[in-house]
Amino acid sequence: MPCAWAQELTFWTRDRPCQCGGWILPAISATLLSGQLAVVLARRGGGMPKRPAVLASVWAVVLLTAAAAFGRTGLGSALAVAFLLQVTPSVWTVYRSRETAGVSRGTWLLIFGELLCWGVFGLHEADPRLIVLDATGFVASVLVLARVPWPRADRALVTHLVEVP
């Protein structure tokens, strides 16, 4: 059965023109491969815990419902809200703990840069979902980066480098 499904998929992607410039087959292949990898890894450890499986299933239903009911607008809005829910615990934890040595400045700088780019694109396209996503990510990353200490140069090393022989 899976072989027949793969042949049907190959037929539809090979012989039919698509709007995405012929990149549908690699995208579908990557999706199927990552799904298969997730199943193999879940089975390897004795199965997936029930709670994460239920939460992932509920989230998939929410996304599918948003997409079916409201199209791309609903899906984009749901994903923007999801990002807010995703980063809120991290920001909360950084501000509640005294020690922030385990927080990666590089990760938060990447979040800052990525969402800044998406925000510029959102402003250009006048897309409120991207603008909200950018504002959320910008504020979250600035809050975390303001709380995390930055490395400072050792004064003795700087003095040694500045001295003229």
C-alpha positions as CSV (number, residue, x, y, z in Angstrom):
1,M,0.0,0.0,0.0
2,P,2.7,2.6,0.9
3,C,4.4,1.8,-2.4
4,A,1.2,2.5,-4.4
5,W,0.8,5.8,-2.5
6,A,4.4,6.8,-3.3
7,Q,3.8,6.0,-7.0
8,E,0.6,8.1,-7.1
9,L,2.5,11.0,-5.4
10,T,5.3,10.7,-8.0
11,F,2.8,10.7,-10.8
12,W,1.1,13.9,-9.5
13,T,4.3,15.8,-8.9
14,R,6.2,14.7,-12.0
15,D,3.5,15.1,-14.7
16,R,1.6,18.1,-13.4
17,P,2.8,21.7,-13.5
18,C,2.8,23.3,-10.2
19,Q,2.8,27.0,-9.1
20,C,5.9,26.7,-6.9
21,G,8.4,26.2,-9.7
22,G,8.8,22.5,-9.5
23,W,10.0,22.4,-5.9
24,I,7.0,20.4,-4.6
25,L,8.7,17.0,-4.8
26,P,11.7,18.0,-2.6
27,A,9.4,19.6,-0.1
28,I,7.1,16.6,0.1
29,S,10.1,14.3,0.4
30,A,11.6,16.3,3.3
31,T,8.2,16.3,5.0
32,L,7.7,12.5,4.6
33,L,11.3,11.8,5.7
34,S,11.0,14.0,8.9
35,G,7.7,12.4,9.7
36,Q,9.1,8.9,9.3
37,L,12.1,9.9,11.4
38,A,9.8,11.1,14.2
39,V,7.9,7.8,14.1
40,V,11.1,5.7,14.2
41,L,12.5,7.8,17.1
42,A,9.2,7.6,19.0
43,R,9.0,3.8,18.6
44,R,12.7,3.4,19.6
45,G,12.3,4.7,23.1
46,G,9.2,2.6,23.9
47,G,6.7,4.9,22.4
48,M,5.7,8.5,22.7
49,P,4.4,9.8,26.1
50,K,0.7,10.2,26.0
51,R,0.5,13.9,27.0
52,P,2.9,15.3,24.3
53,A,1.1,13.2,21.7
54,V,-2.3,14.5,22.7
55,L,-1.0,18.1,22.8
56,A,0.6,17.7,19.4
57,S,-2.7,16.3,18.0
58,V,-4.8,19.0,19.5
59,W,-2.4,21.7,18.1
60,A,-2.6,20.0,14.6
61,V,-6.4,20.1,14.8
62,V,-6.3,23.8,15.8
63,L,-4.1,24.7,12.9
64,L,-6.1,22.7,10.4
65,T,-9.3,24.3,11.7
66,A,-7.9,27.8,11.5
67,A,-6.7,27.1,8.0
68,A,-10.0,25.5,6.9
69,A,-12.2,28.2,8.5
70,F,-10.2,31.3,7.8
71,G,-7.6,30.3,5.1
72,R,-4.1,31.8,5.2
73,T,-5.2,34.6,7.4
74,G,-6.4,32.3,10.2
75,L,-3.3,30.1,9.9
76,G,-1.0,33.1,10.1
77,S,-2.9,34.5,13.1
78,A,-2.7,31.1,14.9
79,L,1.0,30.8,14.3
80,A,1.6,34.4,15.5
81,V,-0.3,33.6,18.7
82,A,1.7,30.3,19.0
83,F,5.0,32.2,18.9
84,L,3.8,34.5,21.7
85,L,2.9,31.4,23.8
86,Q,6.2,29.8,23.0
87,V,8.5,32.6,24.1
88,T,6.5,33.9,27.1
89,P,7.8,31.1,29.5
90,S,11.4,31.7,28.4
91,V,11.2,35.4,29.0
92,W,9.4,34.8,32.3
93,T,12.1,32.3,33.4
94,V,15.0,34.7,32.6
95,Y,13.5,37.4,34.7
96,R,12.6,35.2,37.6
97,S,16.0,33.5,38.0
98,R,19.1,35.0,39.5
99,E,21.5,33.0,37.3
100,T,21.2,33.5,33.5
101,A,24.5,31.8,32.6
102,G,22.6,29.1,30.6
103,V,20.8,31.5,28.3
104,S,22.2,31.6,24.8
105,R,22.8,35.1,23.6
106,G,23.4,33.7,20.1
107,T,20.0,32.1,19.9
108,W,18.2,35.3,21.0
109,L,20.3,37.4,18.6
110,L,19.1,35.0,15.8
111,I,15.5,35.4,16.9
112,F,16.0,39.1,17.0
113,G,17.5,39.2,13.5
114,E,15.1,36.7,12.0
115,L,12.0,38.5,13.2
116,L,13.4,41.9,12.4
117,C,13.6,40.7,8.7
118,W,10.1,39.3,8.8
119,G,8.9,42.5,10.4
120,V,10.4,44.6,7.6
121,F,8.7,42.3,5.1
122,G,5.4,42.5,7.0
123,L,5.6,46.3,6.9
124,H,6.3,46.2,3.2
125,E,3.4,43.8,2.6
126,A,1.2,45.6,5.2
127,D,0.5,42.1,6.8
128,P,-0.7,42.6,10.4
129,R,0.1,39.0,11.3
130,L,3.8,39.4,10.4
131,I,3.9,42.8,12.2
132,V,2.5,41.3,15.4
133,L,4.9,38.4,15.1
134,D,7.8,40.8,14.7
135,A,6.7,43.0,17.6
136,T,6.4,40.0,19.8
137,G,9.8,38.6,18.9
138,F,11.5,41.9,19.0
139,V,10.2,42.7,22.5
140,A,11.0,39.2,23.8
141,S,14.5,39.1,22.4
142,V,15.3,42.7,23.6
143,L,14.0,41.8,27.1
144,V,16.1,38.6,27.3
145,L,19.2,40.2,25.8
146,A,18.9,43.1,28.3
147,R,18.8,40.6,31.2
148,V,21.7,38.3,30.1
149,P,25.2,39.6,31.0
150,W,27.5,40.3,28.1
151,P,31.2,39.2,28.3
152,R,33.6,42.0,29.2
153,A,37.2,42.2,28.3
154,D,39.7,41.7,31.1
155,R,41.2,45.1,32.0
156,A,44.7,43.7,32.4
157,L,44.6,42.2,28.9
158,V,43.3,45.5,27.4
159,T,46.0,47.5,29.3
160,H,48.7,45.1,28.0
161,L,47.5,45.4,24.5
162,V,47.5,49.2,24.6
163,E,50.9,49.7,26.1
164,V,53.6,50.9,23.7
165,P,57.0,49.2,24.1
